């Protein structure tokens, strides 16, 4: 009877996690596909982008951040100096591994030959030249407000982690025993071959407290680990999610235990147990059993201060970390939680609404589909990664990325991949078009005409990531070119698409949306197909964009990389500008009336974009001479978002008070 109860509870917990926290297997696979293709689209000849961490693996949990790795192609690491092919490729800087007196899992990188480009990161020790991991990270922090977070450089809010990494194309000898260690069915031989073929990475962080910490690098298997996570059954992934909830919501909330454990330790335990258990065990009926087995293993590792790296077991990751009084406190915490069995998870607010009797409640397929759509709509990290899609692209390679991206779309046979490539290319083209120097006075008329047509061609390919914003970017292009009639036609078309059944980021879905997504025709569509039909995204402008109207010049001068406008509010703002420049006074006042109405009702405006909407309103009011109302709009904007470096409302108010605006 007890086994039957546990089985039913496991099934209920599985469905609960699919609906409320992790998403279905289809949702996870969709997120992984989007990450993979986005990385492929924006990688260039200089570096490869890899979305890593839990988010890159398809999981977005509370406290998750956006982990991005950049692998530079002009630096190559070899395990041994004899592995370097001669003569040297003059475009590549070579380093060899030096593991003498270094903890397993770490290495020093010894420069081979000369490199003027990397000379500033080189430290000399005993007549040898080593690549300094510390200096390399410090360079990334220059002129920013970033902070060091392990091998990464993070933004002050801890939302984004950026890691520069180096690549060794061959599998290294310390990890060779892993190839033949497991005789179980996991991981499969083909997966192992893919991992080995990729080689390993090196990230800039040394052993804490080591006398050579500044010149040590950690050997990273993050790509191989991503391969392994992607082979997980959905039950394995949900078990991993439960371990993360255990850590974030129940262990790390204790100040004495907060910094002792990390998600990587839990991932390592998952790998070891996945290697031990047959795949047949990892099914929904056994979710609780699998979770408790992992939990027990965690307690065992803490008790004996031993957690061995999955690829290099000689590296005990708990050494000098989980020991002494800290070990005793953590162990007591874990034992106490374990005494509650799986029910300890109910102490988390994420699972507090779960009841074991939920196994009797039937969840319809359309309910899971709707919850998947909601998760994508409210995915903070997905929106962040999409908004930053061209942020780290090196300008000389813009055309290279564009040509390669188009080739990938054309040569792709599978429709789901083609849609995903088209979606990501659309996002990328929206940013690429803004780099065209359309306002340059140094170019000949013929060259300017060529630039104009090239930019127009790019903009026509930026209409596939949502229903509206791509068209408005095109309208902004025509407005900037003083082709107001063309701009107005596109604006009116865009406004007509902003109907109540559409969705925008972070909004609460209504009954209209639920009824729409219940339709079988919508359930069959992928998320990128749905977005083209029912999603209204913000307009994301680069600070130096050539497409932004002159009236927003002050926003361009801010010391911030980019900014966003809510689409419908921007549509009426742009419509106002077109009529203003054509001296259509009545239409200008009508645009302002509609803009006020949109802001008042928060129609297609979420909280974070409301400040920009008030900025747009203030500019229109100032242009028609309503100084009092304009000042009120700017004051409201700055009240909502009082950050001078990001919001020009404060500067506009100051200039108005000085009669300079």
N, C-alpha and C positions, 0 to 999 in steps of 0.2 A: 504493500500500500504506500509506504514511504517513497519507494522508487517511482511509483506512478504519480504521486504528488509532485515530486521533484521534476519529473519529466514534463508535466503540465505547466509547472511554474517556469521552467526553462523556455518552453514554447512561448508563454505569455511575455516573458522578459525579452525574448528575441524580437517579437512583434512590436513591443513597446519601444525598444531601442530603434528599430527600423522607422517607426512612425514619428518619434519625438526628438531623437538625439542624433543618430548617425545617418539615417536614411536607408533606402533599399539598396540592394546590390547594384541595381541599374543606376541609381544616383551616384554612388561611389565611383563606378566605372566611368560615368559621364564626367565627373570632376577630374579624374585622373587623365582622361583623354584631353580635356581642355588644357590642363597643365602641360602635358607632353607636347601638344601642338603649339601652344603659346611659346614654350621654350624653343621649339624648332623654328618658329617664325622669326623671333627676334635675335636668335644667335647669328653671329656674323663671322667673318674671317679672323677677327681678333680674339673672340672668346665665345664660349658656349655657356648658355644660361641653363640652370637646373633648379626647378622648384622643388625644394626638399622639405624635411620635417614632416609632421603629421598632415599638414595641409596638402603637401605634395603627394602624400599617400592616400588622399581622398577623405581624410578626417578633419573636421573643424570642430574643436571642442572649446569650452570656455577657457580663456587664457591662452589659446593658440595664437601664434604669431606667424608672419609671412617670412619663411626662411628661403633665401635665394642664394645659390652658389654660382660663382662665375669662374669658369676654368679657362685660364689664359693659354692660348695655343702657341704663343711664341716662347713659352718656357716648358722645357721637358725634363723630367726626372728619370734617371735610370738607377737601378739598384747597384749596379757595378759600373765602374768607368769603362770596362771592356765592352759593355752593352751599347755604348755610344758609337754610332756609325761614323767612320771617317772617310772623306774629309767632312768637317762640321758643316751643317746647314747654317749659313751666315745669318739667316733670319730667325734662328732659334738659339735661345740661351740654355745651356745644359748644366744640370746639377747631378751629382751622384749622392747616394745615401751613405751616411756615416753613422753607424749604430753603436760605436764603441762607447761604453759607459753611459748608455742611454736606456731608460726603462723600455721594456717590450711594448710595442704599439706606437713608439715615437722614434724619431730619427733627426739627425742634423743633415743639412743639405750643403754639400761642398761644391763650390763653383768650379766648373771645368772651362778653361779658356778665359777670355776677357768679356766683359759686358759693361760698356759705358752707360747703357740705359738703366741697369740695375745697380750701378755702383753705390748709389746713396743708401741701399739696403744691405750692403755687405759689411760684415764685421770680420776683422782679422784676429785669429787666435792661433798661437804657435806656428806662425808662418803660413797658415791656411786661411782661405777666404770662405766664410759661411754666410748663407742667406739668413738675415735676421727676421724672424717672425714678428717681433715686436715693432721694428721700424716699418715693416710692411703694413701692419695694421694702423700705425700712427699716421702714415701717409694718407690713408683712406679717410681719416678723421679731420684732415686739414681743412680749415675754413668751414667746418660744419659744427653742429651741436650734438654730434654723435657720441655714444659711449661704448666702451669695450664690453662685450658679452662673450666670454670664452674666446673661440676663434673668430667670432663675428664682430661686426660693428653695427650697433643698433641705433635707432632713433630714440630721442629722450622718452617717448611714451612706451617704448618696448613693443611696438606694433610690427616693426620690420627689422629683420636680421639679414645683413649682407656679409657673405663670406667669400673672400678671394681664395681660390684654391689652385693647386698645381696638379699635374697629371703624370702618372707613370703608366705607360701603355701595356706593360707586362705585369703579370702576377708576381708578387714578391715572395721570396723564400720563406719568411716567417709564417705566411698563411698557406703554404703548400699542404700541410697535413689536413687542412679543412677539406680539400678536394676528395680525399678518400675516407674521411672519418665516418661520415654517416652512411650506414647501409640500409637505412629506412627508405620509405618511398618519398620522403621530403628532405630537401628539395630534389626535384627531378633532375636527371642528368643534363637535359637541354637548358634548364635554368642555370645550373652550375657553369655550363659552357659559356652562356651569355655573360655571367658575372666575371668569369676569368678573362674573357675576351676584352672586357672593358678596362681591366687593370684596376689601379687604386688611385686615390687622391691624397693630397697632403694639405692640411689646413693649418693656419698660423697660430698655434698655441703649444706651449711646452708643458712639461711636468711642473706643477705648482711647487715652488720651493727649491727646485733644482738649481744648482749653481750655473747651469748652462740654459736656463729656461728661455732666455731671450733668443737663442739660436736653435731651439728645438721646434719641431713640427710634428703634429699628430697625424698618424696614418689613418685615413678616413675610407671607410667602405660604404659611404652613404648611397652611392649608386647601386651597389650590390644589395644593400639592405632594402632599397626601394624595389628592386627586382623580387626579393623574397616576400615583402609585404604584399606585392601585387599577385603573388601566388596563393595568398591566404584565401581560405573559404570565407564566406561572410560571417560564419560563426567565429572563426579565428579573429577576424577584424573586430567583431562586437566584444569578444573577450578582451582584446587589447584596449578597446574603448572603456570597458568596465574597470580595468586596471588604472587607466588614466583618471577616471572619476574617483577611484579610491585614493589616488595620490593627491590630486588637486583639491578635492572637496573634504577629505577626511584626515589625511596625513599632513599635508603642507599647511593646513589651517592652524596647526600647533606651532607656535613660534620657535620652540626648541627643536622641532623636526623639519622646519620649513625648507632648509637648504641642503638636507642630507641626501635626499633621493631626487632623481630626475626621470623624465620619461624614457630616456635612452636605456636606463637600467631595466625598466619594465619591458621594453622592446627586446632587450637581450634575453631576458627570461622567457619571453614568448618564443624566440628562436630556438633556444635549447629544448623547451618542452615540445615544440612542433617537430623537432628532429626525433624526439623520443617516442611520441605517440603516432599510431597509424592515422592516416587521413580520415578513415571511417569514423573515428571518435568525434571529429569536429563537425557536429551537426546540431541543429537547434535544440533537440531533446537533451543534449549534454552540456548546454551552455553553462549552467551553474556548476556542474562537476568540473569542467575545464577551468573556470574562473577560480574555484577553490583550490585546485591543484597549483595554479600559478601563484595564488596568494600564499599557500603553504611553502612554495619554493622561495618566495621572497623572504619569508620569515627565517627559513633555513640559511639563506645567504647572509642575512643580517646577523644572525646568531653566531655564525662562524667567520664573519667579516670576509667573505669570499664570494665574489661574483666575477666570473672569468669572461673575458671578451669572447664573442662568438667566433670570430675569425682567427684571433691570436690568443688562445687560452693562457699563455704565459703572462698576459697582462691582467692582473687582478685589479679590477676597477674600484674595489672597496678598500684597497690598501691605502693607509694613511688618510682615510676618509671616514669610514664607518668603524670606529673603534673607541675604546674607553667609555667614559660616562655618556657620550653621545649615542654610542651603540646601545647601551642599556636603556636609555630613555626611548629611543626609537623602537627597540625590541618590545618593550612593555606596551607601547602604543599599538603596535601591530598585533600582539597577542590578545590584547583587550578587544580590538576590532574583530579579530578572527573568531573569538568566542561567540560572537553573534551569528557566525556562519555568513551565508550570502546576504542575510538581512541587514548587515552593517551598511550595505549600500543605500538603504532607505534613509540613512542619516543625511544623505546628499539631497539638496532641494531639487535636483534634476530627476531623482527617482522617488521622491516622497509621495507622488501621486500614483505610484505603481501598486497594484494589488494582485496577489497571486491568483485571484479568481478571474483575472482578465483573460485567462486561456479559454474561457467559455464565450467571450465576446468575439464575434466574427468581424474582422476588418475587411471591408470591401477593397478591391484593387484600386478603385478610383480615389479612395481616401489616402492610400499610400502615395498615389501619383500626385495628389494635391499637396500632401506634406512635403514631398520631394521638391515641388515647385516653390513652396514657401521657403524651404531651406536655401535654395539657390537665390531667391529674391532677397533674403536677409543675410546672405553670406558676406560678412564684412571683408573677409580676406579675398574673396573672389573679386569684389568690386575694387578693392585696393590694387590687386595684381593687374586687373584690366586697365585701371586708370594709369598705372605705371608702365604700360606695355612698351613704351618707347623711351622711357626715362633714362635707361642705361645703354641705349644704342649709340655707338660712336658714329657721328655725322657722316664721315666719308663712306660708310658702308650702307647708307640708307637705300641707294639704288640697287646695291647688291642684294639686300634683304628683299626688296620689292620684287625683283626679277625672279629670285629663287622661290618666293612665296607663290607667285602666279604659276610657276612651273609645277609646284607641289599640288596646287588645286587642279590644274589641267591634267596632270598625269595620274591623279588619284582615281581609282576605279570604284572603291567602296563608297556608297552614298553617305554613310554616317561620318566617315573621315572627311569627305569633300565638304559637307556642311560645317564641320568643326574647323577645317582650314579656312573656309570662306568667312566664318564668324571672326576668327582671330585676325585674319588679314584685313577685314573691315575695320576692326578696332585699331589696327596698326596704321591703316591708310588715313584714318581720321587725324592721326598725329603727324604722319609723314607729310601730308599736304601743307601743314603749317610751317614747315621748314623752307618752303620755296620763297626766294627773295623777290616777291612780287613788287615791292616798293623801291627796288634798287634804281638809282638814277645813273649808274655807271654802265648799265647794259644798253645795247642798241635796241631799236624798236623791234627788229627781227628776233633778237634773242628774248626780249620781253614777251613777244607773242608766243614764242615756243614755250617759255615758262608758264604762261597763262594756260595754254592747252594741256600741258603736262599736269599741272595742278588740277585742272578740271577733270582730266581722266582719272586721277587718283581719287578725287572726291566722289566720282560716280561709283567707285568701288567701296565707299565707306558707308553704304546704306543698308548693310546686311546684318548688323549686330543688334539693331532694334527697329522699332517702327517709325521713329520720328527724328532722333537727334542727328542722324546722318544727313537727312534732307535739310535740316536747319543749318548744318555746317556748309552745305552747298549754297543755301540762300545767303548766308553770311558772305560767301565768296562773291556772289553777284552784287550784293549790297556794297561791298568794298570796291568793286569795279564800277560802281555807279549805274549798274544795269537794274534799276529799281523795279521795272515791270516784271522781269524774270524772277527777281527775288520775291516779289509779292505773290506771284502764282505759286511758288514752292511753299511759301509761308502759309498761305491759305490751305493748301493741301495738307501740310503738317498739322495745322490746327484742327482740321476736320478729322484727323486720326486720333486726337486726344479725347476719346469717348470714355464713358464710365467703366466699361469692361476692361480697359487697359490697366496695366500694372506699372508701378515705378518702385525703385529700390526702397526697402525698409518700410513699405506701407502694409497696413493690415488688410488682408483679403476679405472682401464682402461676399454676400450670398450670390451676387452676380458672377463673381469670379469662380466660386465653387460650382455653380451650375454650368458655366462655360467649360471648366476643366473636367467635368463629368462626361462630356461628350466623347464618344469613342474615337472620333477623328482627332481630337486633341490629345487623348491618351496615347495614341500611336506615334505622336510627333516627339522628336528629341527636343531637349531644352533649347538648343540653338535655333531650331525651327519655330518653336513657340515664341521665343524672344523677338524674332522678326515680325511676328503677327501682333503680339499683345504687350510688348514691353516698351516703355518710354524711359530712356536713359537720360542722364544729365549731359550737357555739352561740356567737354573737357578741353580747355584751351591751354596751350603752352604759354608761358609768360611773354615770350618774344614772337608770338604767332603773327603771321602776315595776314591772317583772316579775320582778326578781331576788329570790330568797328573803331574808328578814331575816337569816338566818344568814350570808349573804355580805355583810352591811352594810360590813364592814371593807374589802372589795375595792372597794366603791363610793367609799370615801373616799380612795383612792389618787389621786395627782396625774397620772393617766394617762387618756387619753381613753376607752379601751375595753379589753375583755379577752375571752378565748375559753376555752371549756371543751370537752374532747373529749366527744362526744355520749353514748357508752355509759356512760362514767364518770359523767357528769352525770345520766343516767337513773337509775342506782342510787343516787346521792346524793339525788335528788329523791324516789325511792321510799322511801328511808330517812326523809326528813323527813315524808312523809305518814304512815308507820307510827308514827313517833316522836310526832307530835301526836295520834295515836289510841291511844297507849300500848300498841302492839303490840310487845312486847319481843323475842319470838322472831324476828319478821320483820325487825326492826332489825338483829339480829345476822347474819341471813342476807344482808341487803343489804351489810353491811360485808365479809362473807366473799367475796361476788361481786366487790365493788369491789376488794379486795386481789388477787383472781385476775386481774382485767382489767389492773391496773397491772403485775403481775408478768410477765404474758405479752405486754404491750404490745398488747393487742387493741383495734384501732381507736384507737390512741394513737400519734401520731408524736412525735419527740423534743422538739419545742418545746412540746407540750401536756402532757408528762409532769409538769412541775412543778405545773400547776394540778390535775391528777388527785390528786397527793399532798396538795395543799391540801384538796381535797374529803374525802379519806380522814381527814386530821387533824381536820377539823371534826366528822365523825361520831364518831370515837373520843373526842374531847373531850366531846361531848354525852352519851355513855354512861358517862363517868367514867374511861376508860382514859387517864390523863394521860401515862404513860410512853410508850405507843405513839403517842399524839397528838403528843408532842414529837418523837419520831423521824420521824414523817411530815412535820412542818413543817420539820425540819432537812434532810430529803432534798429537799423542795421548794426550799428556799432554796439548797441546794448545786447543784441543777440550774439554777436561775435566780436568781443572787444580785444582784438589782436592787431596791432598796427601793421605788422609785417605781412599780414594775410588779408586784411580788410581795408580798402581805400576809403571807407566812409569817414573815418576820423580825419584823414587828410582833406577830404572834400569839405567837411564842416569847417576846418581851420581856414581853408582858402575862402570859403563863403563869408566867414566872419571878417576876413581881411579884404573882402570885395575883389578878390583875385580870380574867382571862379564864376 
